[in-house]
Amino acid sequence: MRNKWVFIVLWLAFTSFIIENLHNNDVQRQWQKTNKQRQKTNKQRQKTSSAQRMEQQGLVDIKSIDPTIKVALMYARTDNFCHKQLYKSLRTAYMLPQCAAALKKAQAELKRIRPNLSLIIFDATRPMSVQQTMWDTVKNTSHRFYVSNPANGGGMHNYGMAVDISICKAPWSEKLWCDGAIPCKIDTIPMGVKVDHLGNESHIDNEQQLLIRGVLNKESLENRRLLRRVMKAAGFQPLRTEWWHFNLCTRKWAKVHLEVIK
């Protein structure tokens, strides 16, 4: 009989221990979930602040025009030519409505030719404050040729009429993209050199020489030509020194008719 009571006491103690631990684990999980939701909300508030500034200046989120176009802002990461994260909260590609409408046409043309591919935006409208940081990085180097001086009115990114863009595999998910310094892989098709490479290898007026030198192969050259084809079909013009950069209007026209984005 005594052994029976000992067993009951031990069983009750064990059961109480299990229940208490389950409760503690449940509380901990709930706390972690609440904390993650709080962090996500705070991050969304930061994004909303950036979005509001863009929208107040007449810009639109490309996702509101064509949600199939991928976005992976390279200046929200540290692996760019400045080696620092320039966009603190901006994660969405904003541009003037006519630029967004033209991009939608370019995406449709790409899908018509290659349904398994998608346009991917690496940069769009750029505040002049970020342009100034870029200029300060290169102004005393041989790379200053690639960055517009804010003192001269900046570049087309500062007017909401330019994009830095490439092509990726359509199944690639933006959920795999990370900001800051966290490593991530974007499933882009080969273009010879990466977006943001400042050098002759990025120029589009000497691609035959690049092919001879082995910087480009036939696949990457055809990929560049495909990108130019779909972008030109939508009204964009390529920049001679950067295979990824396209403008929807001239700088002269923009300075007369548009406002600089702050």
N, C-alpha and C positions, 0 to 999 in steps of 0.2 A: 504493500500500500504506500509505504514511504517513497519507494522508487517511482511509483506512479505520479505522486505529487511533485517530486523533483523533476520528472520529465515534463509535466504540465507547466511548471514555473519556467523551466528552460525554454520550452516551446513558446510561451507567451513573451518571454524576453527577446527571443530570436525574431518572432513575428513583429514585435514593436520596433526592433532595430531596422528590419526590412522596410516597414511602413514609413518610418522616419526618414530613411535614406531616399526612398522613392519620392517622398514629399520634398525633401531638400533638392533632389535632382530636378524635380518639376519646377520648383521655384527658381533654380538656377537657369534652367532652359528658358523660362518665361522672362527672366531678367535679361538674358542675352538677346532674346528676340526683341524685347522692348528697346534695348540699347541700340541694336542694329537699325530698328525702325526710326529711332531718334536721329541717328547719324545720317540715315538716308534722307530724312526730312530736312535736316540742316543743309545737306548737300544740294537738295532740290531748291531750297531757298536761295542759295548762292547762285545756282544756275538761273533761277528766275530773275535775279537782280541783273545779271548780264543780259538775259533775254529781253528784259524790259527796256534796257538802254538801247539795244539794237532796234527793237520794235518802235520805240519812240522816234527813231530817226527814219522810219519808213521801210525798214528791212523785214524780210520774211525768212522763216525757217524753211530750208529746202525740204524737210520731211513733211511739211504741211502742203507742199506742192507735188512732191513725188516721194513717197515713203520707201520706194524700192532702191533709191540711190543711197549708197553706203557713205558713212562719215567717220573719219578717224583723224581728228585734227592733230597734225604733227607738232604744233607749237604748244599743245597741252602736254607734250612729252619732253623728255630731256635729250633724246637722241636726234637733235637737229643741229644746224650749223652754229647756233649760239650756245649749244651745250647746256641749256637751262630751260625750265618750264616757263614759257612766256604767258600762257593763258591760265590764270589761276582758277577760274570757275567756268569759263566758256568751253562748252563741249559740243555745241551745235553749229552747223554751217549756216550763217546768215548772209543774205545778199539782197539787192534790189529786186522787186517783183519781176521785171523784165529779164533779169539774169536767171532767176529761178525758172521762169517759163521756158527760156532757151535751153537750160539744162535738162528739163523734162523732155524736150524734143530730141536732144542728143542721146539720152538714155533710151528713148523709144527706137531711135535709129540703130543703136548698138544691139538692142534686144532683137530687132528685125534681122540683123546680120548674124549675131552670135547670141542666141537666147541663154546660153550657159554662162554669160559674162555680165558684169555690172560696172557702172562708173563708181569710183570711190573718191570722195573729196578729202584732201589733206589740208587745205586751207581755203578760206573764202574771204569775207569781209574782215579787215584787220584794223583795229583802232590805231590812231596815229601814235599813241603812247607806245604801243608795241613796235611800230615801225621805227620809232626813235631808238629803242633798245637794239634793234637789228642794225641800224645804221652805226650806232656807237660801237658795235662789235666789229664791223668791217672797215670803218672809215679810214683807218691807217694801214690797211692791208691791200693786197692785190685783188681781193674779193669785193672791194667797194663798187666795182663795176656792176655787180649783180643785185645791189640793193638801192632802192630809190631814196634819195635824201629828203627827209621831211621839210627841210628849209626850202626846197624847190616844189613843194606841194605833194610830196610822197608819190606813191604809185597807184595803179588801178585797184589794188586790194583796198586802198583807203577810201575808195569811192563806191564800193559795193558792186563792182562790175567785172571782177576777175576771180578766177578759181585756180588753185593748184590741184590737179586731178590726174588720176590714173585709172587703170582697169583691173578688176579683181575677179576671182571666181564667184559666181552668183551665190552658191551655197554658203560662202563664208559669212559667219555671224559676227555682228558688231559687239556682241556680248563677250567675245574673245579679246577685244581691244582693251588696253589698260592705259591710264594716264600716268604722268610722272615718270619714274625710272623703272617701273615694273616691266620685265621683258614680255613681249607679246609678238605673235606672228600674224601678219596680214597676208592673205593668199592672193597677192598681186601677180599678174603675168609679167614675164621678163621685159625690161625696157633698156637693158645695158648697164645703166647706173641708177641708183635710187633717187627718188624725189628728194630735192634739197641738196643735191650734189653740185657744188659750185666749181665748175671747171669746163674745159673744152668738150669733155665727154658728154655733157648735157646739151650741147648746141645741136640745132636741127639743120644747119646749113652746111655741115661737113660730115654727114652721116656715111657717105660712101667711103671717105677716108677712115672713119671710125670702123667701118666694116673690114677694110683692108688691114687695119692695125689689129683687129681682133677684139676691140672694145665692144663692138656690136657683132652679133651673129645674125643670120637671116631671120630667125624667129623674133628677136628683139626689135629688129628694124621693121618687120611687118607689123609688130604690135604698136610701135610708135605711129606708123602710118594709119593703122586702124583708129587709134585715138584721135589723130588729126582729122581723119575722114568724118567721124561722127560729130566731132565738135564743130568743124567747118559747116557741116550740113545744118547745124542749128544756129549759125551766124557768128560763132566765135572765131577769133584769129589767134594763131599760136605766137608765142614769144620766141624770137630767134635763138636766145641763149639758154632757154629752159624748156625742155620737151614737155614738161608737165603744166606749164603756165599758159592760160588762155584768157584773152580779153574780149568783152562783148562790144566795146567801143574804143575809140582812141583817147589818149590822155588829153589831147587838145579839146576834144568835145566834152569830156568829163569836167575839165576845169571851168568850162563856160556854163554848163547846164546842171552840174551836180554839186552837192555839198560834201566836204570831207567828213568822214565818219569819226566821231570822237570816242 
